[in-house]
Amino acid sequence: MWDDRAATDSEFAQQVVDQKFGNEIFSVLSRGKSVGNEITSYN
Protein backbone atom coordinates (compact mmCIF):
# COMPACT_ATOMS: atom_id res chain seq x y z
CA MET A 1 0.00 0.00 0.00
CA TRP A 2 2.78 2.44 0.92
CA ASP A 3 5.07 3.09 -2.05
CA ASP A 4 7.57 5.86 -1.38
CA ARG A 5 8.48 6.06 -5.06
CA ALA A 6 4.90 6.56 -6.24
CA ALA A 7 3.23 8.57 -3.50
CA THR A 8 4.50 11.98 -2.53
CA ASP A 9 3.03 13.90 0.39
CA SER A 10 0.95 16.09 -1.92
CA GLU A 11 -0.44 13.08 -3.79
CA PHE A 12 -1.35 11.43 -0.49
CA ALA A 13 -3.04 14.61 0.70
CA GLN A 14 -5.00 14.74 -2.56
CA GLN A 15 -6.14 11.14 -2.07
CA VAL A 16 -7.31 11.95 1.46
CA VAL A 17 -9.23 14.98 0.20
CA ASP A 18 -10.78 12.98 -2.65
CA GLN A 19 -11.83 10.20 -0.28
CA LYS A 20 -13.30 12.63 2.24
CA PHE A 21 -15.13 14.51 -0.50
CA GLY A 22 -16.44 11.25 -1.95
CA ASN A 23 -17.74 10.19 1.46
CA GLU A 24 -19.47 13.56 1.89
CA ILE A 25 -21.21 13.18 -1.48
CA PHE A 26 -22.21 9.61 -0.66
CA SER A 27 -23.71 10.57 2.70
CA VAL A 28 -25.60 13.48 1.13
CA LEU A 29 -26.97 11.18 -1.56
CA SER A 30 -27.99 8.59 1.04
CA ARG A 31 -29.75 11.24 3.12
CA GLY A 32 -31.50 12.60 0.04
CA LYS A 33 -32.64 9.11 -0.92
CA SER A 34 -34.04 8.34 2.53
CA VAL A 35 -35.80 11.72 2.65
CA GLY A 36 -37.22 11.05 -0.80
CA ASN A 37 -38.49 7.66 0.39
CA GLU A 38 -40.17 9.27 3.40
CA ILE A 39 -41.87 11.87 1.18
CA THR A 40 -43.17 9.28 -1.29
CA SER A 41 -44.41 7.04 1.54
CA TYR A 42 -46.60 9.89 2.85
CA ASN A 43 -48.33 10.36 -0.51
C-alpha positions in Angstrom: 0.0 0.0 0.0 2.8 2.4 0.9 5.1 3.1 -2.0 7.6 5.9 -1.4 8.5 6.1 -5.1 4.9 6.6 -6.2 3.2 8.6 -3.5 4.5 12.0 -2.5 3.0 13.9 0.4 1.0 16.1 -1.9 -0.4 13.1 -3.8 -1.4 11.4 -0.5 -3.0 14.6 0.7 -5.0 14.7 -2.6 -6.1 11.1 -2.1 -7.3 11.9 1.5 -9.2 15.0 0.2 -10.8 13.0 -2.7 -11.8 10.2 -0.3 -13.3 12.6 2.2 -15.1 14.5 -0.5 -16.4 11.3 -2.0 -17.7 10.2 1.5 -19.5 13.6 1.9 -21.2 13.2 -1.5 -22.2 9.6 -0.7 -23.7 10.6 2.7 -25.6 13.5 1.1 -27.0 11.2 -1.6 -28.0 8.6 1.0 -29.7 11.2 3.1 -31.5 12.6 0.0 -32.6 9.1 -0.9 -34.0 8.3 2.5 -35.8 11.7 2.7 -37.2 11.0 -0.8 -38.5 7.7 0.4 -40.2 9.3 3.4 -41.9 11.9 1.2 -43.2 9.3 -1.3 -44.4 7.0 1.5 -46.6 9.9 2.8 -48.3 10.4 -0.5 
